[in-house]
Structures are given as structure tokens and as C-alpha cells.
Amino acid sequence: MSGIGTPRPRTACPLAAGRAGRSAGGGRQYALTEAERDELVVFQGGVCCVCLSALPEHVDHRHETGRVRGVLCFSCNAALGQFKDRPDAIRRAAAYVEGNAWKPTLVAPGVYRLPS
């Protein structure tokens, strides 16, 4: 691939710049040409790189650096945004969904034993 996902000179994330980061079509650019975005989608196998099933349409990037991470479907992109890109919260959410969430045991009224 020809530099897809590598940082390009940028002073701030387009989100920080507000509407200035938008393309003429209303979408965000993130320093990628349409051909580079399409190449990234092909590199990902034509699917969202998080759920591996949906059509990737949204360019995902690190807000601190502007570096493109991949192209995601709407749902996965929105989910990462809701988790504010915090890996610790995403890991806890995965553990919760898998049934491994922190579950204290009630041993007396108002007294809980923490899991070991």
C-alpha cells in the first residue's frame, strides 16, 4: 500500500477544526484521497475492520494525531466514539458482553465480597 494510514503533516484533527475539515460532499477528508480510502477498504477485505461484516464507509482516525486507523461501518465508528476511543472501557465492555463482568457477592445486607 502506498502510505495508507501513515501520518501526514496536519496541525489538528478535522473535528477540532469544525466544518473546515469537511469535503465539498459533506464528508470528512482526513488527508486521504478517495482512491486511498478505496485502497484501504480493499486492503481490509471490503468489510469493516472491527465487526468484519458490514460495509466500511467511515474513515476512522486518532483525534490526537489525525492518523487514519481504518475504515469502519457506521455502527462500529459510532461505538468507538461513544467509548471515546478508550481501550480500557472497550475491554470492560467486551468482558461484560462475554459474561465476565465484575460481580460482587452479597454476604450480608449491604456487605459484598469482591471477586478474587
C-alpha positions in Angstrom: 0.0 0.0 0.0 1.2 3.5 -0.7 1.3 5.1 2.7 -2.2 4.4 3.7 -2.7 5.1 7.4 0.7 6.8 7.8 0.5 10.3 9.4 0.6 13.2 7.1 1.5 16.7 8.2 -1.5 18.1 9.9 -1.9 20.5 12.7 -5.1 19.2 14.2 -7.9 16.7 13.7 -10.6 18.0 11.3 -13.2 17.5 14.1 -11.3 20.2 16.1 -11.4 22.5 13.0 -15.2 22.0 12.8 -16.6 22.4 9.3 -13.2 23.3 7.9 -12.4 19.6 7.8 -15.3 18.7 5.6 -15.1 18.0 1.9 -17.3 19.5 -0.7 -19.6 16.5 -0.5 -20.1 17.0 3.3 -17.9 14.0 4.4 -14.6 14.3 6.2 -11.3 14.0 4.3 -8.6 13.0 7.0 -5.8 13.7 4.5 -6.9 10.7 2.3 -7.8 10.9 -1.3 -10.9 8.9 -2.4 -8.6 6.4 -4.2 -6.5 5.9 -1.0 -9.7 5.3 1.0 -10.9 2.8 -1.6 -7.5 1.1 -1.5 -7.7 0.9 2.3 -11.2 -0.7 2.0 -9.8 -3.3 -0.4 -6.9 -4.0 1.9 -9.4 -4.6 4.7 -11.2 -7.2 2.5 -14.1 -4.9 1.8 -15.5 -5.1 5.3 -15.4 -3.1 8.5 -12.2 -3.9 10.3 -14.0 -4.1 13.7 -17.1 -6.2 13.1 -15.7 -7.9 9.9 -19.1 -8.0 8.3 -20.6 -4.6 7.4 -19.7 -2.3 4.6 -17.0 0.1 5.6 -18.0 3.7 4.9 -16.5 5.9 7.7 -12.7 6.8 7.9 -11.6 6.3 11.5 -8.6 8.2 12.9 -6.8 9.1 16.1 -8.1 12.6 17.2 -4.7 13.4 18.8 -2.7 12.9 15.7 -5.1 12.7 12.7 -3.6 9.3 11.8 -6.0 7.1 9.9 -6.6 3.7 11.5 -9.0 2.2 9.1 -12.5 2.4 7.5 -15.4 1.3 9.7 -19.1 0.8 9.3 -21.4 3.4 10.9 -22.2 1.3 14.0 -18.6 0.4 14.8 -17.4 4.0 14.2 -20.2 5.3 16.4 -19.4 2.8 19.2 -15.8 3.8 19.3 -16.9 7.4 19.5 -19.3 6.6 22.4 -16.4 4.9 24.2 -14.3 8.0 23.5 -11.5 5.7 22.0 -10.7 4.4 25.5 -9.3 0.9 25.2 -9.9 0.3 29.0 -13.6 1.0 28.6 -13.8 -1.1 25.4 -12.1 -4.1 27.2 -14.5 -3.8 30.1 -17.4 -3.7 27.7 -16.1 -6.8 26.0 -15.8 -8.6 29.3 -19.3 -7.5 30.2 -20.8 -8.9 27.0 -18.8 -12.1 27.4 -20.3 -12.5 30.9 -17.1 -11.9 32.7 -18.1 -8.7 34.3 -17.3 -7.8 37.9 -19.9 -9.3 40.1 -19.6 -8.9 43.8 -21.3 -11.5 46.1 -23.8 -10.3 48.7 -22.7 -11.9 52.0 -24.8 -9.8 54.4 -27.2 -6.8 54.0 -25.0 -4.0 52.5 -21.8 -6.2 52.6 -20.3 -7.5 49.4 -17.4 -9.8 48.8 -15.2 -8.8 45.9 -14.4 -11.4 43.3 -10.8 -12.8 43.6 
